[in-house]
Amino acid sequence: MKVFGITGSSGSGKTTLLDALIPRFVASGMRVNGIKHTHHGFDPDTPGKDSWRMREGGCSNVVLVGARHMTLMRHYPEDIPSPELDDALAVLPADTDLVLVEGYKRSDFPKLEVFRPSLGRAPLWNEVPGVVAVATDAPAVVAQMTSLQVLDLADPDAIFHFIRSRLEETGNS
């Protein structure tokens, strides 16, 4: 299973880029899965529903199964650290070709940083492990700031081909 991340500051366009990349990887014949890590608390369940009541009753895992969806809700007590990337990867099907990750920026795996100088934030590539390239709306400006490969955010085909080539070259898994 190959893993590649999209990182960047909030509002930089990470999800928009993933929206453009995912169909390209799928169209190329890859079985693609995604992981979105957030530091914000969330609960996908609905209070009062059966699955919520099972969790409230003490189940540490509840699997909600419908005609076309299955959701695993695993509860972690507050004194347990947030699940790591390996924990999320472990629940994905073994026949997965590629996992695109948004988040887990402190974990060391290959990533592309989405960086927009106009947002006025510092780039992450010097402090975040694994950044191998930068996608930006200001390629000429960013190329003067880093020795990393710089890609134009307006060209998702080029970004797709870069990531695909990178994964093939490194044999990342």
N, C-alpha and C positions, 0 to 999 in steps of 0.2 A: 504494500500500500504506500503510495507516494503522498507526501504531505507538503503543501506549499501555503504560505500565509500572505495575507494582505494586511498591512499595518499602516498606521498614520494617526494624526490627531483627529479628535472629534470634528465632524463636519468637513473633512477633507475629500470625501467621495469614495470611501472604501466600499460601501455597499453598492453604490452605483456601478463601480468598476466590476464587482463580483456579478452583478446583474448582467453585464455585458459578456463576461468571461465564461460563466457556467454553461450557457447554451453552446458556445463554441467548443468547449471540451466534450460535452455530451454529443454534439454533432460529429466529433472526430472519433466516436466509438468508445469513449471512456465511460466507465461507471463512476460517477462523481457523487461524493457526499460532502456536506458542509458542517462546520462547527463554528458557532458564534459564541464567544466568551464575553460575558459582561460582568462588571463589578457591581452593577446595580441589582438589588434584590428583585426577584420576580417569582410569580407562582402561576404556572399555566393552568392550574385547576380552578374550578368554580366552587366557592364555599357552599356547603349544603348538598352538593351532588354526591352520588355514591362513591366515586373514586376519592373525593376529598374526605368523606367520612371514614373510608378505609385508612387513609393516611392519619387522620386525626385519632383514630382508634389505636394506632401504633404500628401499622405496616411501614417498614422502611422502604419498600419498593411496591409500586402499584403500576401495573401495565393496563392501559386503557386501549381496548381493541374495538375498532369499528370496521365497516365494510371495506374501506380503502386506506385506513390509517392505523398505526399502532404507536402509542406513546409510552415511554418508560418514564415514570416520575420516581426518582430516587431521592429520598430525604437524607440530608446530612445534618446532624446536630450542630448547634452553634459552636461547640468547642472543637469541632473537626475542621481542618482547613478546607478551603474550596477545592473541588476536584481539579487535578492536573490534566494536562493535555492527554497523557497516556490513558487516563481513566475514561475520557471521552472517546478516544480512538478505540478502546477495547469493546465498546458497545456497537461499533459499526460492523456491517457484514464483511466477512473475510474476502469476498470477491470484489471489494472496492478497489478501483484503480487509482483514484485521486481523491484526497481530502483537501478541500480549500478551507482555510482557517482564517476567520476574522477575530482577532483578539489573541490572547496568550502571547503578547508582544515580548514578554521577558523570557519566554522559552526559546531555546536555541534550535531553530529549524529554518530553512530558507524562506525568506520573506521579500516582498516588494513593498516599498514604502510609497504611499500616496502622499505627495507633499505639494502644497500650494503656498508659495511665498506671500501671496496677498492676504493670507489669514493672519500674518504677523507672529506666527509661532516658530520656534526653533525646530529644525529637522530632528528626527529621532535616530537617524542612521549611525550616529556616533555613540549612542548609548544603548541601543536595542540590538541584541545579538541576532545574527543571521540575515541582516538586510543585504541583499545581493544586487539590488537595482532600485531606481527611483522612477515613479511615474508622476508626471507633473504637467500643469497647464502653462509652465514657463520653462521649457527645455533649455533655452540658451542661458538663462540666468542660473538655473540649477547646475548646469554642466560646469560652470565656473566655481561652484561651491563644493564639488565632490569628484572623486575619481571613480565612483560607481557608474555603471551604465545608466544613462538617463533616457527614459522613454516618454513619448508624448501621450498624455491622457486622452487626447482626441483621436488616438489611433489604437482602439482595442484589439484589432487584428495583430498589430505588431507586438503588443503586450502578450497576447495569447501565444504567439510564435516564440517569443523570448522565454516564457515560462515553460512551454512544452520542450523547447531545446534544452533548457537548463535541467529539467527533470531527466531527460534522456541522457545528457552528458554525465550527470552526477550519479545516476542510478539511485537517487534519493528514495529512501523508504523509511 
